[in-house]
Amino acid sequence: MPKRVVTGTVTSASAAKTRRVEVPRIVRHTKYGKILHRRTVCHVHDENEESGAGDTVEIVESRPRSRLKRWELVRVVAKSTAVDVASLRSGARATRLREGAAKAEEAELSGKSKQAESAPVSEQAPEVTSGETEQSGGEQASE
């Protein structure tokens, strides 16, 4: 008996060398005749880990490799073009925060040294804390 070859979509690629592939099928309800969309879930052995989540793959029946794996990956028909937007946004946000912190630290270090070297005492901007007012800051600068 020849081995079955089917095409499906990878839904999970989290395990090493194992993919969860869903093969969609359409059936008609026996009593009411309504068209129903069903899916068959196959656990597939992917030796080279070529496929990823969302890819369309071709699989073939094989000997049992584990409790659930009964299929092998033949080829990747089409790579997924879907992008995980949430991970991209969180990665971009983390990068912006890191860059912003580095720039602020660099500016703080270079700004203090440049102000101390180049600007005379009367031109330096006074540092105002929450307890001080501008008048007391101005008095400190004139001293």
N, C-alpha and C positions, 0 to 999 in steps of 0.2 A: 504494500500500500504506500503511495507517495506521501511525502511530508507536506503538510499544509503550509502555505505561505500567505501571510496577511499583512495589511498595512494599518498602522495605528498612530496615535499621538502619545508621546512620552509625557506622563503627568508627574512623575517623581524621579529624581536622579540623585537622591541624597545618600543612598547606600553605595558602597564600593562595588563596582562591576555589576550592579543590578539596577535595572530600570523597570518602572511600572508603566506599562503601555495599555492604553484604552483603545479598543477596537469598536467603533460604533456600528450598530446594525438597526435596521428598521423592520418591525414585525407588525402584523395585523392582529388585533384582538380577536380571539376565536369566536366569542359570542356577539360582540357589538360591532366588530369590523373597523374600529378606530385604529388609525396608524399610530404606533407607539415607537418612541426612540429608546433603544436599550443599548447597553455597552457591555463588552466582555473585557475583564481586567486580566492581563497576562503579565507575569513577572519574567523578565527577559535577562539573559546573561549577555553583558556587554564587555568583552574581554579587554578591549583597548580604551574603554570609556570615551567613545567617540560622540555619543549623543548627549543632549542636555534637555532640560525641561522645555516642553513646547515643540520639540522637533517631531517631524513626521518620519517614521521609520518603517522599514520592512523587516518582518521577523519570520522565522521558520521553526517548526516543531523540532524538538530534540529530545534526547534522553533526559530523565529527571536529574537535575543537578543539585537540588535541595528539596525541602518540603514543598515549596511553592514554585520554584523555577522549572519550567518545562519548555522554554523557548530560547532561541539564540538570535542575536541581532545579525541581519544580513548586510544591511546598508542604511545609511541616513538618506532619505529621499529629499527632504528639505529642512534646512536649519530654521530655527525659530527667529523671527524678527521682533518678538515682543521684548519690551524692556521693563525691568522692575523699577518703576518710578520711585517707589518709597525708598529703596536702598540708594538710588542715585541722589535723591534729595538729602537724605541723612548724611551720605558721604560728602556731598558738596557743602552742606552746612558745617560739618566737622572741619573740613578744609578751610572754609572761610573763618571759622573761629580760631583755628590754629594760626593762620596767616595774620589775622587781626591782632592776636595777642603778641605775636612775634614783632609786628610793626610797631605796636604801642610800646613794647619793651625797648626796642631799638631806638625809637624816637625819644623815649624818656632818657635813655642813657646818653644819646648823642645830643639831645636838646639841652640837657643840664651842662654838659661840658662846653658846648658852643656858647651858651649864654654866659657862663662864667669867664670864658676867655675873651669874647669879642665885645660884649656890651658893658658900658660903664655902669656903676651902681645906680645912678639916677635914671637910666633908661630901662632897667630890669623891671619886669612886671611883678608886683608883689603877689605872693601866694596868700589867698584869702581862704581861711577855714571857716567852718560854720559858726564859730564863736566870735570871729573878728569881723569888723566892718571895714569898708573901703577907706575910711578916714584914718583908722589906726594903721592900715597897711600903707597908706601914703606917708604917714609920719615915720614909719620904719624905713621907707625908701629914702627919705630926705636926710636921715641921720648919717 
